[in-house]
Amino acid sequence: MNLDKLKGHIPDSVIAQLPDTIAKFELNTPLRLAHFLAQAGHESGGFRAVNENLNYGAKGLRGIFGKYFKDDVTAKAHERKPEKIANVVYANRMGNGNTASGEGWKFRGRGYIQLTGKDNYTAFGKAIKEDITSNPDLVATKYALLSAAWFFHKNGLHKIADQGATDAVVTLVTKRVNGGTIGLADRIKHFKEYYSLLS
């Protein structure tokens, strides 16, 4: 694949990391790489956001995390307190400890596809042979792309990508990445852009 064709479409800093990322996580066809880049690019706002934004107001908390913020009083108490929010919504899940452990915040979403939870940080660290749980900020500062590729591979998304270049396949991949179809039109648009450049 001629990665130079991606210049001007994705940041040069991302292009520079692609050869190693492609080799490590089987993103070795135009189809796989285009699907991956479309998802990572969308999830990170164009390869810019590497930390989960948990700065929600009470209304946002009730709408997005209603399971954890069942009333206005609780939501108001957590409003605009990202660390407190993370420790509630990610407690006792994904290998994290309880609310008081602080692990919800420590292992909040980072990287281009928002690696989240102690179990995922630990498994990613083992995959790249580095202790990520001791320094989880490395996912945002050094491994934003590589952690996204690991997630993509771990969840078998490279194999789903092999099913083709259709909107239906982008939808399947999106559902696995996002849990729904938020931003689907943007993901489809970028998939088509990257796939035409790489093919």
Disulfide bonds with the S-S distance in Angstrom:
none
